[in-house]
């Protein structure tokens, strides 16, 4: 579905300025390489905060090859906690990402910044990465250069290994914000003297500091010298710190910030582009400033901290008066604040942390050029993934609904007074998945829907009493060898499932979904007695579509046949392959046993072996192997030891169990222990579509089973 390069940046902490800068740098490289790209920040507004800076900047930077996709706006983060709402969000993300997909070669996704309820946002970022099988770029910060990079890698590996399909720590890029060093480990003062030991290389009008570069196994440290490299508008600092003006409110752009210590490790010619910050509490520092200014050495702006009105300091105020006179006479900007020097330092460190200067295009261009120095251009060269061999569960569900939308089919729900069924019918009507009919007492159904605030205005409700007589004679004819009189037929038709099956037989509806409040046997029995199997089959079987967290498997038969012989087992496999093609599977069939190959002997192993050979004879081009143990079928690591020459082992997507005991137990164990969505049982081998539900089915399970029934019905008609 997405045969293009998909790159996703995921923030590991909250540093909006750095994260936005990285994304802009990547997009500029894509632009410079003249690659057509869609930029997509899936969600722009959560809890009333809008961090869609990259998108806003793209609109003003006029990148000709980068097109922005409008994000989804969500004000209430609580919608992520509800399964149906969460799935709606995911479906909207997929739908939006398809915009202009045929005219682009790259989809660049900017991950959601985890401001609130971080676990939900973490899960959403992982789900989005899984949807598109994206190449991932992690973006984070370091407090000190000596932080252990291996610990960071280990943490990422632990967090994401079980959450992202095919995750491999060696295949991701990790871009780390590496802050500058401080003099003598003192957090107040920048030690600019350390720059003298670096080798300089001119590139794109920037100083590339080679000793700051660390690149190993796709880990890249980026020195974040924002105050020294990019330039800051003094007005931004003034407003941010809430400064007071002593002299000259003509705000210029300053390139450096100096915290005045006993020495200033910066070239004098740069003073006029610098903001000098010092504390009024420190007499020695005040004296140094006076000596500097007395030599006609001036700064772009000066900021006094620790200013307290009418306070007498430990030194004569005359020196302050002299400093102010020099500043006024030379038209320098002078400001003051009440904060301490330390608090000022901390606040300025975070000046861009929760915002980005989107109106300062010159600053933005400087940031982009700087970031480009560190981003590896070969990230754009990785092999385009063939997505027909990997469809995420989210894409599968999206395709299912999308395909059902193309048909106009009527699906009958015999358990019309069951709340989950009513809710599912309402959603299916709203999403145009199917025309649903609820079978049941009209007043009762309306009462339940009103009590639970479910809209059923567009859903047809049929009272079974109003139509039962229409099918008495027809049922007696179909069951003429079993029914001795009219009263027996009426008794059967009082069962909504029998009545629904007769409606299907007479083509009044296109399919049936039931079982939310009854057993599989009660759901299937009328189908076997009235609808019958297709002429090419001797049995009806079933599949479950298992939507695992990072894969999709078809399990069969887990609901109908207790102990099929080898011919029936082969038939189950063939039916499952045919059904799988309705959902665009490329079938790889594993015939399951407790033995792989000829590693063990026994009647059950022999049955699976003979069934496999029979399927191969009937479908010679099918990828099928057996007997295979379950772990050999789905795990590449196991398969390379137990079945190294198999074309199926490790990659099977259709699992055929040898008997109902094995199949049903396995499907329920997987479903419940991994919180997997299972669609089914879906009946196959039958002339018209009737599908069963687990009595523990969720609303979501019912919706997708209805969609499957619509698709089955479309193939019959």
Secondary structure, DSSP 8 states (H G I E B T S, - for coil): ---SEEEEEEESS--HHHHHHHHHHHHHHHHHTT--EEEE-SEEEETTEE--HHHHHHHHHT-SSEEEE--EE-S-GGGGGSHHHHHHHHHHHHHHHTTTGGG-SEEEEE-----SSHHHHHHHHHHHHHHHT-EEEEEEEESSTTS-HHHHHHHHHHHHTTTSTT--GGGSEEEEEE---BGGG-TTSB-GGGGGGS-EEEETTEEEEGGG-EEETTEEEEE--HHHHT-EEHHHHHHHHT-EEEE-----EESEEEE--SS--S-GGGGGGEEEEEETT-HHHHHHHHHHHHTT---SEEEEES--TT---SS-HHHHHHHHHHHHHTT-EEEE-SS-HHHHHHHHHTTTTT---TT-HHHHHHHHHHHHTTS-GGGGGS----GGG---HHHHHHHHHHHHHTS--EEEES-TT-HHHHHHHHHHHHTTS-EEEEES-HHHHHHHHHHTT---TT-EEE-HHHHGGGGHHHHHHHTTTT--SHHHHHHHHTSHHHHHHHHHHTTSSSEEEE-SSS-HHHHHHHIIIII-B-TT-S--EEEEEEE-SS-EEEEESSSS-SS--HHHHHHHHHHHHHHHGGGT---EEEEE-SSSTTSS-SHHHHHHHHHHHHHHHH-TTSEEEEEE-HHHHH-HHHHHHH-TT-SSTT---EEE-SSHHHHHHHHHHHHHHTT-EEEEEEEESBSS-EEE--TT--HHHHHHHHHHHHHHHHHH-
